[in-house]
Structure formats: structure tokens, C-alpha cells
Amino acid sequence: MRFFLYAYMTKLRFKTLLRQTTLFCGFMLLLLVAGAFAQSTKGLEKIESGSFAPSDRELGPPPSSIRIVVWNIERGLQLPRVIDFLRNANPDIVLLQEADLNARRTHHLDIAREIAEKLQMNYVFGREFLELTQGSPASPAYHGQVTLSRWPLSNPRVIRFREQSSFWRPRWYLPRMDLLQERLGGRIALVCDVNIAGQTIVTYNLHLESRGNDHLRRAQLFQVLNDSQRYGSGVPVIVAGDMNFDVSQTDARELIRQAQFQNAFAAGDSTPTAPSSLLHRGRPIDWVLTGGPVQDTDARVHQSVSASDHFPLSLTVAFHSVLSRSTSALSSSYPVSAPTSQ
């Protein structure tokens, strides 16, 4: 009897020890994973760059005009088609949104670098989100914006918007699956100078929030336009990208006018820049705004191109004499209080 009692107590102690060991190991594993993801989120601040354009581009006088392409490339899922269009369009500056870095869905490619190498362009890449379902703590995946040019790029910086949606944040009660697109980070504008044979042009490559409401998107646009006022009247400025709403309407149009930008794509009936789907009608949500001593012409939405869930936009920008452009901050009458996140 005493033997069986001893055996029972030994078994009980073993189970207790096993349970405690399992809890401790699980806790340590959780700490390791959390630490790895914390390290990955630090990577959100990194700006990647590369130079593949021939150096002789820097020689000679500046051209009288340049060609710009703006496009949300849907992660680069159809990368060969994207590259084919860009090669045929032969742009001087390219502003792309939704470019993947090391994501499983795009075969762990560095999409920005792939495009730059194939087109022999310089590039900078800003990280918008850490894609939790597309990588791992040891090999994180990112998603963001890339600016490319045949000319030298300098002074890159990222504006991470003050107003953000909480839609993409991971929830403990939701499964980790591709469909839910769980992410860490937030929407950004990638700012960069392009040196075109001595003429500097400043580019703002932005991706405004797709989740949330127009009030949130207007607040993000306001932050960009207000930031752009730091540049003098002689500096051409391009603000372009996937804005996820119609900026040719109501108070967004007034913000753009007040900041002294032109919107060549708002002339007449705005052409849809995203094709129709089961859930959405085709809408004009991608835009190119120009400010400073430039004249934009030949604004086109390339609706025959099917390499993304957005159409590419192209625009010719001609340089001319300096115009008067105020560098004061925008009127604070625009309400920028925090919108209701969705």
C-alpha cells in the first residue's frame, strides 16, 4: 500500500513539473517571438535604395520636360507585365505603390530592386507595413512605396501619417491567414528629391488609407500638402499616388487649390483609375498633383493595361519660369481632429 501511495505521489509531482515546464517554455517562446517581431517593426523605419542608372545621365543640360508614371502595382503580383509597361512607357520618374519585399505571395522577391535593375533606374523604397502573414520573425516581409528615376535620387524620408486606421492591426482572437492581411505599421508618404541635371524636383509618393472614411484620407492628404509648403516657389513638387478617394470633389479640391497645386486628371469627367469589380464601381482614386514652375500636359489613364487592380497614370511635366508660390502653412481652418477608425 505504501508503495502504491509513493508511486501515485511521484506521478503527481511529475505531472506538475511537466505542466510548469511547458508553461515556462511557452512563455519563453512567446518572448522570443515578440522580440523578433519587435526587431522586425524597427525595420519599418529603414529606407532601401539602389543605383542602376548609367552615370552619364547626370551630364548635360536639363531637359525641357519629363515623363512621369504613377501606379499601384498590387504587390507586384504580375511583375513581368508591370516591367513591360514601364519599359515601353520610358518614364523619367516612376512612383509605385504596393510593392512587396520578401513576401511569400511574390516569391520573396525585392520588387523595387527587380524593377530598378530591369529598367536601369535608381530607386528608393519606403516600408509601409510589416506583413505578418507573408513572412516570419526570422525573415520578415514588408510592403510599401518605391520611387524610381533615371536621374540621381537624394534626401529620402518617410512621413508616417499621424491619423491611421486600426483596421489592419492583429487581433488575438483572429486566425493568422492571408485573407485578413494582418499588419504592423501604417500608411506613409515617401518623399525624395530628383536631381535632373541641376534642376531639383521633389516627389511625394503616397498611399492613403483604403479602410476608414474620407475624413481620414483628407487628414492624411492635408499633412502631405502642409509638409510640401516648406519648398520655395522655384522648386517643382509632385504629389501623387493611390489616394483612395476622389480628390476632385468638395473640400479635398479646396485643400489642393489652397496649397497651389494643379490636378490635370480632374479636368472634365474624371476617368476611373481602378477597374470595376463585384464590390466596387470603377472610381478615380489615383492622382497626380503638380506644384511650382511646371506645366503638365498629356495626362493619361492607361485603361488597357491589366497588370494590377489599378490602371497606370502618365503625365508630361514641362519646366518653365518661376511662378509665385506661397511657402506658408495651409490654413488651419481644415479640421484635422482624429476621425473614427474603421
VMD Tcl script that draws the C-alpha trace (Angstrom):
set ca {
  {0.00 0.00 0.00}
  {2.80 2.37 0.92}
  {4.49 1.62 -2.42}
  {1.38 2.50 -4.45}
  {0.93 5.73 -2.48}
  {4.57 6.68 -3.18}
  {4.16 5.87 -6.90}
  {0.99 7.99 -7.08}
  {2.65 10.98 -5.40}
  {5.68 10.69 -7.67}
  {3.41 10.63 -10.74}
  {1.52 13.69 -9.46}
  {4.76 15.61 -8.88}
  {5.97 14.68 -12.36}
  {2.76 15.97 -13.99}
  {3.01 19.22 -12.02}
  {6.65 19.66 -13.04}
  {5.81 18.85 -16.66}
  {2.98 21.39 -16.68}
  {5.20 24.08 -15.15}
  {8.00 23.31 -17.61}
  {5.56 23.50 -20.54}
  {4.21 26.86 -19.34}
  {7.73 28.21 -18.87}
  {8.86 27.05 -22.31}
  {5.71 28.51 -23.89}
  {6.28 31.81 -22.11}
  {9.92 31.93 -23.26}
  {8.87 31.09 -26.82}
  {6.31 33.89 -26.70}
  {9.00 36.31 -25.51}
  {11.31 35.22 -28.34}
  {8.59 35.67 -30.97}
  {7.56 39.04 -29.52}
  {11.21 40.13 -29.50}
  {11.67 39.03 -33.09}
  {8.60 40.95 -34.23}
  {9.73 43.98 -32.23}
  {13.01 43.81 -34.13}
  {11.06 43.49 -37.39}
  {8.98 46.58 -36.65}
  {12.21 48.53 -36.21}
  {12.85 47.61 -39.83}
  {9.84 49.71 -40.82}
  {11.99 52.83 -40.44}
  {14.60 51.62 -42.91}
  {14.72 53.20 -46.39}
  {16.24 50.95 -49.02}
  {18.00 52.44 -52.06}
  {19.98 51.38 -55.10}
  {21.59 52.93 -58.19}
  {21.32 51.17 -61.54}
  {21.00 54.11 -63.96}
  {24.01 54.96 -66.18}
  {26.07 57.73 -64.55}
  {26.28 59.76 -67.78}
  {22.64 60.77 -67.14}
  {23.98 63.47 -64.82}
  {25.78 65.23 -67.68}
  {24.36 67.85 -69.99}
  {21.61 70.46 -69.63}
  {18.26 69.59 -68.02}
  {15.52 68.52 -70.41}
  {12.64 70.88 -71.13}
  {10.14 68.25 -69.95}
  {10.00 64.87 -68.23}
  {7.57 61.96 -68.26}
  {6.10 60.62 -65.00}
  {4.26 57.34 -64.35}
  {2.22 56.70 -61.19}
  {0.82 53.24 -60.45}
  {-0.42 50.99 -57.66}
  {1.08 47.68 -58.84}
  {-0.86 45.38 -56.45}
  {2.21 43.97 -54.66}
  {3.94 43.17 -57.97}
  {1.87 40.02 -58.42}
  {2.15 40.43 -62.22}
  {5.71 41.70 -62.23}
  {6.65 40.83 -65.88}
  {3.63 42.79 -67.16}
  {4.44 45.71 -64.88}
  {8.02 45.82 -66.18}
  {6.87 45.53 -69.81}
  {4.54 48.52 -69.48}
  {7.15 50.66 -67.72}
  {9.82 49.78 -70.27}
  {7.51 50.77 -73.14}
  {6.35 53.95 -71.37}
  {10.01 55.02 -70.94}
  {9.38 57.37 -67.97}
  {11.94 59.61 -66.26}
  {10.28 59.26 -62.84}
  {8.10 56.39 -61.56}
  {6.05 56.45 -58.35}
  {4.74 52.99 -57.41}
  {2.55 51.90 -54.51}
  {2.05 48.41 -53.05}
  {5.49 46.95 -53.75}
  {6.45 43.81 -51.83}
  {9.73 42.98 -50.15}
  {10.41 39.30 -49.25}
  {6.70 38.38 -49.28}
  {5.63 34.80 -49.90}
  {2.89 35.85 -52.36}
  {5.53 37.42 -54.67}
  {8.09 34.61 -54.28}
  {10.15 36.53 -51.68}
  {11.39 38.97 -54.33}
  {12.55 42.52 -53.68}
  {10.07 44.02 -56.15}
  {11.57 47.54 -56.04}
  {15.07 46.28 -56.80}
  {13.84 43.90 -59.51}
  {12.14 46.75 -61.38}
  {15.09 49.13 -60.93}
  {17.59 46.56 -62.23}
  {15.46 45.60 -65.23}
  {14.82 49.24 -66.23}
  {18.28 50.56 -65.25}
  {16.89 53.15 -62.87}
  {17.81 54.44 -59.41}
  {15.32 53.74 -56.63}
  {14.32 54.29 -53.02}
  {11.86 52.09 -51.15}
  {9.90 53.09 -48.03}
  {8.31 50.42 -45.83}
  {4.63 50.98 -45.11}
  {3.68 47.71 -43.37}
  {5.24 44.64 -41.83}
  {3.15 41.88 -43.44}
  {2.58 39.33 -40.66}
  {1.09 36.61 -42.89}
  {3.75 36.88 -45.61}
  {6.98 36.30 -43.69}
  {8.28 35.13 -40.33}
  {10.06 36.70 -37.35}
  {13.36 35.39 -38.73}
  {12.61 36.52 -42.30}
  {10.10 39.40 -42.20}
  {8.10 40.61 -45.21}
  {7.32 44.25 -45.95}
  {5.08 46.25 -48.24}
  {5.45 49.88 -49.32}
  {6.21 52.52 -51.91}
  {9.05 52.81 -54.40}
  {10.25 55.88 -56.30}
  {12.43 55.28 -59.35}
  {14.24 57.65 -61.69}
  {16.77 57.69 -64.47}
  {18.27 60.65 -62.60}
  {20.00 60.69 -59.18}
  {17.77 60.48 -56.07}
  {18.60 62.10 -52.76}
  {17.23 63.15 -49.35}
  {14.68 60.32 -49.00}
  {12.41 60.45 -45.96}
  {9.15 58.87 -44.84}
  {6.11 60.69 -43.47}
  {4.13 58.19 -41.40}
  {0.73 59.79 -41.10}
  {-0.48 60.95 -37.70}
  {-4.02 59.74 -38.46}
  {-4.22 55.97 -39.11}
  {-6.87 53.26 -39.25}
  {-6.70 50.42 -36.73}
  {-8.24 48.00 -39.25}
  {-5.01 46.15 -40.09}
  {-3.79 45.51 -36.55}
  {-3.61 41.85 -35.47}
  {-6.24 40.61 -33.01}
  {-5.56 37.68 -30.73}
  {-8.95 36.12 -31.50}
  {-8.45 36.12 -35.28}
  {-6.56 33.32 -37.08}
  {-3.34 34.21 -38.86}
  {-4.38 33.87 -42.52}
  {-3.58 35.67 -45.79}
  {-7.15 36.85 -46.35}
  {-7.12 39.02 -43.20}
  {-3.85 40.79 -44.17}
  {-2.74 41.39 -40.58}
  {-0.06 44.08 -40.45}
  {2.01 46.33 -38.27}
  {2.93 49.85 -39.36}
  {0.81 52.48 -41.08}
  {0.22 54.47 -44.25}
  {3.05 56.68 -45.46}
  {4.25 59.23 -47.97}
  {7.74 58.58 -49.38}
  {9.47 61.91 -50.09}
  {12.51 62.16 -52.34}
  {14.47 64.73 -54.38}
  {15.22 64.02 -58.03}
  {18.24 65.87 -59.44}
  {17.61 66.39 -63.15}
  {20.89 67.84 -64.44}
  {20.94 70.54 -61.78}
  {17.16 71.01 -61.57}
  {15.65 69.57 -58.37}
  {12.13 68.19 -58.39}
  {10.57 66.96 -55.12}
  {8.31 63.90 -55.23}
  {5.74 62.80 -52.65}
  {4.77 59.18 -53.29}
  {1.69 58.48 -51.19}
  {-0.75 55.75 -50.37}
  {-3.74 56.99 -48.39}
  {-5.86 54.64 -46.28}
  {-8.26 52.29 -48.08}
  {-10.08 51.45 -44.83}
  {-11.80 54.21 -42.90}
  {-13.59 57.22 -44.33}
  {-12.85 60.24 -46.50}
  {-12.27 62.37 -43.42}
  {-9.27 60.19 -42.54}
  {-7.95 60.36 -46.10}
  {-8.36 64.15 -46.22}
  {-6.42 64.46 -42.95}
  {-3.58 62.40 -44.45}
  {-3.61 64.46 -47.66}
  {-3.62 67.68 -45.61}
  {-0.49 66.54 -43.75}
  {1.31 65.98 -47.07}
  {0.22 69.28 -48.62}
  {1.19 71.15 -45.47}
  {4.63 69.48 -45.48}
  {5.14 70.49 -49.13}
  {4.87 74.17 -48.22}
  {8.48 74.07 -46.92}
  {9.76 74.28 -50.51}
  {10.23 77.61 -52.27}
  {8.46 78.93 -55.32}
  {11.24 77.82 -57.66}
  {11.04 74.13 -56.70}
  {8.77 71.84 -58.74}
  {6.80 69.46 -56.48}
  {4.89 66.31 -57.46}
  {2.33 64.82 -55.05}
  {1.00 61.58 -56.48}
  {-0.18 58.07 -55.72}
  {-3.12 55.94 -54.68}
  {-5.29 58.34 -52.66}
  {-8.29 56.00 -52.38}
  {-10.87 58.75 -52.88}
  {-11.95 61.37 -55.40}
  {-9.87 64.47 -54.64}
  {-11.53 66.46 -57.42}
  {-14.60 66.93 -55.25}
  {-15.65 69.23 -52.37}
  {-13.18 70.18 -49.64}
  {-10.31 67.99 -50.94}
  {-10.35 70.09 -54.11}
  {-10.22 73.24 -51.95}
  {-7.23 71.90 -50.00}
  {-5.37 71.30 -53.26}
  {-6.24 74.77 -54.58}
  {-5.17 76.42 -51.34}
  {-1.80 74.62 -51.49}
  {-1.38 75.96 -55.07}
  {-1.27 72.59 -56.79}
  {-2.74 71.70 -60.18}
  {-4.66 68.50 -60.91}
  {-4.52 67.66 -64.60}
  {-6.57 64.49 -64.09}
  {-9.53 66.45 -62.67}
  {-10.35 68.17 -65.97}
  {-13.85 67.24 -67.20}
  {-15.28 63.90 -66.14}
  {-12.61 62.12 -64.09}
  {-11.63 58.78 -65.64}
  {-11.76 55.74 -63.31}
  {-8.27 54.63 -62.33}
  {-9.39 51.33 -60.78}
  {-11.49 48.84 -62.77}
  {-14.96 47.79 -61.70}
  {-15.32 44.67 -59.56}
  {-18.13 42.76 -57.86}
  {-17.84 45.04 -54.83}
  {-16.91 48.40 -56.36}
  {-17.62 50.51 -59.41}
  {-14.62 51.83 -61.25}
  {-13.54 55.02 -59.48}
  {-10.99 57.84 -59.89}
  {-8.79 57.23 -56.82}
  {-5.23 57.66 -58.19}
  {-4.00 61.20 -58.79}
  {-1.04 63.34 -59.80}
  {-0.80 66.87 -58.39}
  {1.85 69.32 -59.62}
  {3.10 72.48 -57.94}
  {5.76 75.11 -58.65}
  {7.16 76.29 -62.01}
  {5.87 73.42 -64.16}
  {3.17 72.86 -66.76}
  {1.56 69.42 -67.02}
  {0.29 68.01 -70.30}
  {-0.75 64.73 -71.87}
  {-2.41 63.31 -68.73}
  {-3.48 59.73 -69.47}
  {-5.08 56.82 -67.63}
  {-3.97 53.60 -69.36}
  {-7.14 51.55 -69.03}
  {-5.99 48.90 -71.50}
  {-3.25 47.74 -69.11}
  {-4.29 44.76 -66.98}
  {-1.32 44.10 -64.71}
  {-2.86 45.27 -61.41}
  {-6.14 46.20 -59.75}
  {-5.29 49.82 -60.67}
  {-4.52 51.42 -64.03}
  {-1.23 53.25 -64.55}
  {-1.28 57.05 -64.96}
  {1.21 59.02 -67.07}
  {1.89 62.72 -67.35}
  {4.35 65.01 -69.13}
  {5.73 67.83 -66.97}
  {7.42 70.82 -68.64}
  {9.65 73.23 -66.73}
  {9.17 76.97 -67.14}
  {9.98 80.25 -65.41}
  {9.50 80.58 -61.65}
  {5.96 81.33 -60.53}
  {4.97 82.90 -57.24}
  {4.13 80.13 -54.78}
  {3.49 80.82 -51.11}
  {5.54 78.80 -48.63}
  {3.31 79.48 -45.65}
  {1.45 76.67 -43.93}
  {-2.06 75.87 -45.08}
  {-4.97 77.42 -43.31}
  {-5.65 75.69 -40.03}
  {-9.36 76.01 -40.71}
  {-9.33 72.46 -42.04}
  {-10.39 70.12 -39.20}
  {-7.69 67.54 -38.53}
  {-9.13 66.04 -35.37}
  {-8.85 62.26 -35.17}
  {-11.52 60.57 -37.30}
  {-13.37 57.47 -36.23}
  {-11.22 54.50 -37.27}
  {-12.87 51.64 -39.05}
}
mol new
graphics top color blue
foreach p $ca { graphics top sphere $p radius 0.5 }
foreach p [lrange $ca 0 end-1] q [lrange $ca 1 end] { graphics top cylinder $p $q radius 0.2 }
display resetview
